[in-house]
Each structure stands twice: as C-alpha cells, then as structure tokens.
Amino acid sequence: MNVGSSKRAGALLSACAWIVGLGMFFPILWMVLTAFKHERDAFTTPPKFIFSPTLDQFRAIFDGGLGTALVNSAWTTIASTIVVLLLALPCAYALAIRPVEKWRDVLFFFLSTRMLPVVGAIVPIYVIARDTSMLDNVWTLVILYTAMNLPIAVWMLRSFMSEVPGEVLEAGRVDGANLRQEASRIMFPMIAPGVAATALICVIFAWNEFFLAVNLTSVRAQTVPVFLVGFITSEGAFWARLSAAATLAAIPVLLAGWIAQRQLVRGLTLGAIK
C-alpha cells in the first residue's frame, strides 16, 4: 500500500469514527435541547430545531422535589463508595500480596454474589427492611449499594495491586517498613489511579441504580432515578421536564469523570504495559 492510499484509508477511518461519535452523542445533545423547550414543543412531528428557550422546566422540577432526590442520591453514592473502598482495599491487599489459603475460591465467592439477579432477592430484602423499620431510609440503600459494589471493587483493586513489582515491596521491608507502612506509603500511592477508577465505577453504579431504590423507597429516601420515573404517567410523558431532570442528573457523574479523568485513564491501563 502506497503513502497516498494509506492517507486516504486513515482519513476514511477518521471520518467514520467522527460519524459514530456524533451519532452516539446526538441523543445527549437532543436531551439537553429538549430541557430548554416548552412542553408543547418537546414532542412534535417534525421535531423543532428552532425554538424559544426557557428555564421553566428546571424551575418546575426543583419545585417538584428534585433537590431532595439529588441530596439522597449524593449521600447514598458517596457514603457507599467510601465504605466500599475502606472494605475492599485491605481485602484486595490480603488477596494480592499476602494471599490466604484457597484465595481463588474467595475471589470466586465474591464474583458469585453478582450472579444472582437482584429481582430474585428483592422479597427477602423488602421483608427484612420492613421488619427492621428501614423502608424509605437512605441507610438501607447505603448498605445495599455497598454490598452491590464490594465484589467488583475487590476484583479491580486486587488486579491493580498484583501489578505492583514485588521488588519494590521487598525493598520497603528491607528498609524496615512494617505492614501498615508498606500498605499506606508504598502500595496505596502506587495504585492511586486504580483506586480512582474503582471509585468512579462504584459511583456510576450507585448513582444510576434504580430497582432497589424504586422498591425500597417512596418519599423521604427517593433517589434521582426514581424521581425521573415520575414524569412518565398513564396520561403520557412530560418530555421537557424529564429531559431537564435527566440533564441535571447526568451532571454530577460527568463532573466526577472529568475531575478524575487523568487518574481514570491511568487506572484503567495500569499493568497493561510493563
């Protein structure tokens, strides 16, 4: 293949990549545009690309309780992610650096907890929450989201820790580092990008979780995904308000990803090149 053909092939691939990227981004763009429309302009045939923007939908959703739902989602997401990391880091350290007997069985057990569909366990979970007066309580969601994300966090963190050269840890031990110093001063700083990647994935899963929230909460502990469903009624969907609420709901995760993007890229590629 000559240079001209190679350049044309590269340009064609680039054009295809742009087309695919724009096609995937278009629904998000359309959601944001719809959020600034009047309800009568949100669902028309043909769709309106030129319209008078308004903030009425954003005012309406905040008057309808979006602020409370955002606080509940933020609290359950942040609290569960912190607890997951506090539990997963020492567990992954033990499995990666100081493996216990039959550690492969332990890892499989963690993974097996994700094999049961949550719908198969919702009845006993609901009964336990009801009998302990934990229905419509954010702490119930914190506990469940912790249990939901912990196996994934253990697997991810263990894979990152396994890539740390053993010589580095051995050098620390020769210099007199104890177990706590080895973990806090040598191991954890080296896998910080992996911890950031794990935390972001836990945040995304907890923020977007719907099934547990819709079955175990009603008003006081209502999260954003449950709040969004309220705009889909038997009389129709309020598309403009739904788009406004969905736009605001997507902003926290986008900000978290943007803030952690450098650590995220390093974390997801940790160990790919030795």
N, C-alpha and C positions, 0 to 999 in steps of 0.2 A: 504494500500500500504506500503510495507516494505521499508527500507532505500535504498537497492540496486536498487529497481525499481524506486524510487524517483530520485536517482542519474542518472540512465540511461535516464529517461524522461527529466531531466534537461539538460543532455549532448545533447540529440537529439534536444531539443528546441534551445539550443545554436548553434548547427551546422546548423539548419535551418535558424536561424537569420543571421549567417555569410554568408550563401549562398545567401540569399535575399539581404543582404547588399552589397556583392561583385557584385551581378547581377545588382543592381541599380548604383553602382559606375563604372562599366565597360564602359558604353558609354562615361563617362567623361574621363576615362583613355585613351580610344581609340581616343578621340578628341585631347588630349594633344599629344599623339604619332603621330597622323597624321599631327599635326602642324609642326613637325620636319622632315617631309618627302619631297622628291621631288614630284612635281605634278604627274609625271608618275607612282610613287609608291603609291599614295594615294588611288587609286581606281583600285585595281587589283583583279583578281579571280584566285586562292585563295588569300586572303589578306596577305601582307608581315609583318611578325613579326620581322624579322631581316633586317635592312636597315642601310644605312649611314646617320646619322642625319645631318641636315643643318639648318642654320638660314636664308636662302634666302627668305622664306615666310614671316618672320617677317619684313625683310627689305622692301619687296615689299609692304606690307600693310601700313607701315609707309610712304613710298613714295607715296602711293595712297591716303593718307589723313586721316588715322586712328587717328593721333594725334589731328586733328581738331574735329573729331567726339567725341573723348574721352573728350575733353575740353567742348564741348557743352553739352554732357550728364552729366558730373560732375557739370557744372554750373546749369543746369535746375533741376537736382536732389537735390543738396544741397540747392539752393535758395527756391525751392518749399517746401522742408521739413521744413526749418526754418520758413517760412510763415505759414505753416500748424500748427506747434506747437504753434506759437505765437497766432494764432486764436483759436485753439482747447482747449488750457489749460484754459483760462478764461471761455470759453463756457461750457466745461465739469464741471468746478468748480461750475458754476451757476446751472447746471442741477443736480449735485450730492449733493452739500452742501446747496445751497440756491435755491431750485427748484422754477421755475416760475410757473404761473398758466398754467395748461394743458401741463406740461412738457413731458408727454408721447406722446402727439401729435407732440411736437417739435422733439423728438427723431425719431418718425416715419417719419416725413418730411425729416430729414437728411438721413434716410435709403432709402426712396423712390427715392431720387436723383440717387441712384445706380441701380434702376430697369430699367431705360431707356437704351437700347443698344446704345452705342456711335455712331454706324452707322446711327441710326435714327436722330441724331442731327448734323452730320458732315456737311450737306449742309448749314444750317444757320450759323454754326461756321465758315465755309470757307468764306461765303459771308461777314460776319462781319469782319473777319481778312483781307479780300481783300479790303473792303471799308475803313478800317482804316489803310491801308498800314502796316499791321502786319504779312503778309505772310513771311515765311522764316526768322522768328525772334525768338530768344531764349526766349524773354519775353512772347511771346504768349504761348509757352509751359509751362513756369513757372506758368502763370495764370491758364491754363487748368489743369496742374498736381495738383495745389493747390486745385482747385475745385473737382478734382477726388478723392483726398486722404482725404480731410477735413471730410466728413461724417464718414469714418472709424476711423479716429483719435479721433473724438468726442466720438464715441461709446466706443472705447477702453479705453480712458482716464477716461471717466465717470465711467466705471466699476471698474477701479483701485481706483479711489477716493471714490467710495461707500464702499470700504472695509476698509477704514481708520476708526478706532474706534472714535465714536463721543465724547467719554470721553476725548480723547487727545485734540481735538479741543476746547472742553468746558474748559479744564484746561488752555489752552492758553488764552482764553477770560477772565477767572477769573484773570489771571496774567496781564491783561491789553493789550493783543495783539489786534491791530486793524485789519481790513480786509486785508490790504497789508501784514502785518507781519504774519498773520495766513496763508496766501497763500504761501508766499515766504520762511518762516522759519519753518513752521510746515508741511503743506500739501505737497508741491512740493518735499522736501527732502525725504519724506516717500514714494512717488510714483516714485522716480527716476528710478528704474528698469522698471516700466511700461512705463515711457516716453521713455526710451531707446528701449524697444520692439516696441513701436508705431513708433518711428523714423525709425527703421530698416525696418519695413514693408513698410512704405512710401517710403524709399529709393529703396527697391526692386521693388515696383510697378512703380515708376517713371523711374528707370533705364531701366527696361525691356519694357516700353510702346512703342508700335510700330504704332498702327493705326493712332493716331493723328499726330505723327511725320512724317509718310510717306505721309500724305495728306496735311500737312501744311508747310513742309519744303522741300528744294531742295538741296541747296549747303551750304549757309552760316550757317544755323542752323541745319544741318544734325546731327542726333544722331547716336549712335553706332548701335542700331537695324536696322536703315535704311541703314547704311553703310554695314552691313553684307549681306543684300539682294542683293547688287551689285555684289556679286560673284556668284549668280545664274542667268545665262543668257539663252537665247534661244538656244545657241550653246552648253550648258552644264554647269556644276557646277565646279568651281575651289575648289576642296575639301580641298587641303592642305592650301591654303590661307584662305579659310573660317574657317577652324579649328584653324589656327593661330590667326585670328581676334577674334573668339569666345573665345579662351583661354584667351587672353588679356582682353576681355570684361568681363569675369567672375571674374577676379582677384579683382577688386575694391569691389564688393559685398562680396566676400569671406573674404577679409581683414576686411571689416566693421563688418561682422558677427563674425569673430574671435576676434576682439578687444572688441566687446560688448557682447561676449558670456556669461560672468558671469551675467551681468545685464539683458541680454535677458532671460536666464533661470529663474531668479528671477522674472522678469516682467511677463512672461507667466504663472507662477504658483502663482502670487500674489493673495491672497484671497482664494486659494484652501484649505489651512489649517488654521484654526482659533485657 
